[in-house]
Amino acid sequence: MNIDLTEPTTNVISLTDARVKYRNNYCRHRPLIVSEELNTVECEDCGALLNPVAMLIRLAHEESMWKRNFDQMKELREELKNRQRCKCDHCGNMTNIRPRRK
């Protein structure tokens, strides 16, 4: 049996097609197509024309959420870093805590 790999098969669907087909009339409008020439924003999945201002607001909210999460993770990292040091009873200097050996 010889399989010709040079010609694309037509019975294969893309992931984008599958996502749109099985959404049950609900689209989150995640992949966006932005046209600078027409000043439009279109959903890549369902093809709906979206309000550009509403999409800017959504992106601003998401960016704010990512910034808050980043700042929180940075604080937690610093807190953990500070927990890895203690004051030595013998010399009074701050030293790293060694992990226990089992």
C-alpha positions in Angstrom: 0.0 0.0 0.0 1.5 3.3 -1.1 0.4 6.5 0.6 1.0 9.7 -1.3 2.2 12.3 1.3 2.6 15.2 -1.3 -1.1 15.9 -1.6 -3.0 17.2 1.5 -5.9 15.1 2.6 -9.3 16.8 2.5 -10.9 14.8 5.3 -8.8 16.3 8.0 -10.3 19.2 10.0 -8.3 21.8 11.8 -8.4 22.4 15.6 -10.0 25.8 14.9 -12.9 24.2 13.0 -13.4 21.6 15.7 -13.6 24.3 18.4 -16.2 26.3 16.5 -18.2 23.2 15.7 -18.6 21.9 19.3 -19.1 25.1 21.2 -22.9 24.9 21.5 -23.6 28.5 20.4 -21.1 29.9 22.9 -17.9 31.6 21.8 -15.4 33.3 24.2 -13.9 35.3 21.3 -10.3 34.4 22.3 -8.3 34.4 19.0 -8.8 37.8 17.4 -8.1 39.1 14.0 -7.4 42.9 14.1 -7.6 44.8 10.8 -5.7 48.1 11.0 -6.9 49.1 7.6 -10.6 48.6 8.4 -10.3 49.4 12.1 -12.2 46.2 12.9 -11.8 43.3 15.3 -13.1 39.9 14.3 -13.3 36.6 16.2 -11.2 34.0 14.4 -13.4 31.2 15.7 -17.0 32.3 15.0 -16.3 35.2 12.6 -18.3 37.8 14.6 -17.4 41.4 14.3 -16.6 42.7 17.8 -16.5 46.2 19.3 -12.9 47.3 19.3 -13.3 49.4 22.5 -14.9 46.5 24.3 -11.9 44.3 23.3 -9.4 47.0 24.5 -11.3 47.0 27.9 -11.1 43.2 28.1 -7.4 43.2 27.3 -6.8 45.9 29.9 -8.6 43.9 32.6 -6.6 40.8 31.7 -3.4 42.7 31.7 -4.2 44.2 35.2 -5.0 40.7 36.4 -1.7 39.3 35.1 0.2 42.3 36.7 -1.5 41.7 40.1 -0.7 37.9 39.9 2.9 38.7 38.9 3.3 41.2 41.8 1.7 38.6 44.2 4.1 35.9 43.0 7.0 38.3 43.4 6.1 39.0 47.0 5.7 35.3 47.8 9.1 34.6 46.3 10.7 37.3 48.4 8.9 35.9 51.5 10.1 32.4 50.8 13.6 33.8 50.1 13.6 35.5 53.6 12.5 32.2 55.2 15.6 30.5 54.0 17.8 32.5 56.2 18.1 32.8 60.0 20.3 34.6 62.5 23.1 32.4 63.8 23.1 32.1 67.6 26.9 31.7 67.6 28.1 34.6 65.5 25.0 36.7 65.1 25.2 36.8 61.2 22.4 35.9 58.9 23.1 32.4 57.3 21.3 30.2 54.9 19.3 27.3 56.3 20.5 24.0 55.1 17.9 21.4 54.1 17.7 18.4 56.4 19.5 15.3 55.2 17.5 12.1 55.5 
